[in-house]
Amino acid sequence: MKIAVLGGDGFVGWPTSLHLSNLGHEVHIVDNLSRRWIDTELGVQSLTPMDSIQERCRIWRQETGREIRFHLLDLAKEYERVKQWLAEERPDVVIHFAEQRAAPYSMKTDRHKVYTVGNNVNATHNLLAALVETGIDAHLVHLGTMGVYGYSSVGAPIPEGYLDVEIATPAGPRGQQILYPTKPGSIYHMTKSLDQILFQFYAQNDGLRITDLHQGIVWGTHTDQTRRHPQLINRFDYDGDYGTVLNRFLIQAAIGYPLTVHGTGGQTRAFIHVQDSVRCIELALSDAPEAGERVKIFNQMTETHRVRDLAELVAKITGATVAYLPNPRKEADENDLLVKNDQFLALGLDPIRLQEGLLSEVVDVAKKFAHRIDRKRVPAVSAWTRDIARRVDHDPEGKRLKSVS
Ligand SMILES: NC(=O)c1ccc[n+]([C@@H]2O[C@H](COP(=O)([O-])OP(=O)(O)OC[C@H]3O[C@@H](n4cnc5c(N)ncnc54)[C@H](O)[C@@H]3O)[C@@H](O)[C@H]2O)c1
């Protein structure tokens, strides 16, 4: 199949592009490289040394004989070019990763809020409008997040997208299936909630065939393909804005930095290893909805863990210490999270569980590139409100932090 990977230069997009190319698909990466610019804005870099996207594609071709083409395009700002690109290339599948994906970055300042909403909502809507206008019957696969549901304890598993409800009507109770209610906890998560409504509309109005993958936090770094050559290495974010919880614990352990647990660490989150993430996308392609069908929603996660349990596990394996810090986020101290993921299991996913070997692999990668880590960039300083910003003022090594809200 001809597959467009929008956001294919990113942490999940790059290994997905390699995985799909390896399976024999014709892969086209579309990216505006904004993520690389954000690193420059924040004064950080990927823990792993990333080559330019053109160089990465060249190495892939050299290693495998397979071609991945790169197209520099801004989905949010260049509507006419996006439409023209789709009309010319006519992909069978469009995988949409191309959004600003860090909750802390989205909460940094009003400018970051405005950027995140403008970028994410326009990128998604431009794509949908262009698909309708060009009449391309591509299967659109979007990367959403489990985080749209918020992190409050409900006591029942979160279903895959839809909830059965009973509405009291004058004629008696009526059953209906509705989108599971979202409760976004950041501007970033809010944009993903808005995406869901856009998808619902375009599937129902224009018959677009859409799959929305509600992904958990991705951990790990290597996949079978990124291991093939040092220059195919994946991006790895460790900083307080883009680094995600488990990967951050692992790099902190590698450089002798305390594991930074926010609040009580009682937050429960959903996780998936990057190798399973790319496999799930492959599985989703094999199960496309028909035109006129409602949006197909999968929970793309394999396990849930409490943050403090993860910190204790990493501390046990590595001998690291754990630091409990004020939480920069506005969220419940403790929550449970039960999630259904039956659809991927039925399609054949054999989940990679948190295991010492894979955790140690990340620590080894972090040790190898430890010289690239700026310790000042490790703490999370983006506070959700001005009040919270006042209490987030020291890093675990006792240095004063600059509040940013
Ligand atoms: N990483 C995770 O743990 C995680 C968890 C749940 C969901 N997701 C979702 O998966 C997707 C990919 O995540 P990631 O970690 O690979 O993110 P990433 O930031 O590494 O990659 C996103 C890519 O999209 C590009 N991009 C952003 N805006 C664009 C635009 N307007 N036009 C063209 N390209 C644009 C960026 O340059 C970047 O290369 C995101 O949508 C994210 O919300 C990620």
The ligand as a MOL file (V3000), in Angstrom:
LIG
                    3D

  0  0  0     0  0            999 V3000
M  V30 BEGIN CTAB
M  V30 COUNTS 44 48 0 0 0
M  V30 BEGIN ATOM
M  V30 1 N 4.7990 9.7030 22.6820 0
M  V30 2 C 3.7890 9.2950 23.4190 0
M  V30 3 O 3.9860 8.7800 24.5430 0
M  V30 4 C 2.3870 9.4180 22.9120 0
M  V30 5 C 1.3430 8.9370 23.7160 0
M  V30 6 C 0.0330 9.0400 23.2810 0
M  V30 7 C -0.2180 9.6190 22.0400 0
M  V30 8 N 0.8020 10.0850 21.2760 0 CHG=1
M  V30 9 C 0.4710 10.7250 19.9870 0
M  V30 10 O 1.2190 10.1440 18.9430 0
M  V30 11 C 1.5900 11.1490 17.9960 0
M  V30 12 C 3.0840 11.0920 17.7980 0
M  V30 13 O 3.7550 11.2950 19.0450 0
M  V30 14 P 5.3200 11.4400 19.1190 0
M  V30 15 O 5.7240 11.1400 20.4780 0
M  V30 16 O 5.8980 10.7150 17.9680 0 CHG=-1
M  V30 17 O 5.4580 13.0300 18.8810 0
M  V30 18 P 6.6470 13.8580 18.2200 0
M  V30 19 O 6.5070 15.2670 18.6620 0
M  V30 20 O 7.9430 13.1660 18.4120 0
M  V30 21 O 6.2840 13.7600 16.6460 0
M  V30 22 C 5.2960 14.5570 16.0340 0
M  V30 23 C 5.8110 14.9370 14.6520 0
M  V30 24 O 4.8150 15.7210 14.0020 0
M  V30 25 C 5.4260 16.8400 13.3660 0
M  V30 26 N 4.4230 17.9160 13.2730 0
M  V30 27 C 3.8240 18.5910 14.3040 0
M  V30 28 N 2.9890 19.5130 13.8100 0
M  V30 29 C 3.0390 19.4120 12.4430 0
M  V30 30 C 2.3960 20.1140 11.3760 0
M  V30 31 N 1.5630 21.1340 11.5950 0
M  V30 32 N 2.6900 19.7460 10.1040 0
M  V30 33 C 3.5640 18.7310 9.8450 0
M  V30 34 N 4.2180 18.0430 10.8190 0
M  V30 35 C 3.9470 18.3870 12.1010 0
M  V30 36 C 6.6190 17.1730 14.2730 0
M  V30 37 O 7.6360 17.8940 13.5870 0
M  V30 38 C 7.0830 15.7920 14.7270 0
M  V30 39 O 8.0800 15.2550 13.8740 0
M  V30 40 C 1.1230 12.4880 18.5520 0
M  V30 41 O -0.0250 12.9210 17.8880 0
M  V30 42 C 0.8440 12.1840 20.0100 0
M  V30 43 O -0.1870 12.9840 20.4860 0
M  V30 44 C 2.1000 9.9950 21.6800 0
M  V30 END ATOM
M  V30 BEGIN BOND
M  V30 1 1 1 2
M  V30 2 2 2 3
M  V30 3 1 2 4
M  V30 4 1 4 5
M  V30 5 2 4 44
M  V30 6 2 5 6
M  V30 7 1 6 7
M  V30 8 2 7 8
M  V30 9 1 8 9
M  V30 10 1 8 44
M  V30 11 1 9 10
M  V30 12 1 9 42
M  V30 13 1 10 11
M  V30 14 1 11 12
M  V30 15 1 11 40
M  V30 16 1 12 13
M  V30 17 1 13 14
M  V30 18 2 14 15
M  V30 19 1 14 16
M  V30 20 1 14 17
M  V30 21 1 17 18
M  V30 22 2 18 19
M  V30 23 1 18 20
M  V30 24 1 18 21
M  V30 25 1 21 22
M  V30 26 1 22 23
M  V30 27 1 23 24
M  V30 28 1 23 38
M  V30 29 1 24 25
M  V30 30 1 25 26
M  V30 31 1 25 36
M  V30 32 1 26 27
M  V30 33 1 26 35
M  V30 34 2 27 28
M  V30 35 1 28 29
M  V30 36 1 29 30
M  V30 37 2 29 35
M  V30 38 1 30 31
M  V30 39 2 30 32
M  V30 40 1 32 33
M  V30 41 2 33 34
M  V30 42 1 34 35
M  V30 43 1 36 37
M  V30 44 1 36 38
M  V30 45 1 38 39
M  V30 46 1 40 41
M  V30 47 1 40 42
M  V30 48 1 42 43
M  V30 END BOND
M  V30 END CTAB
M  END
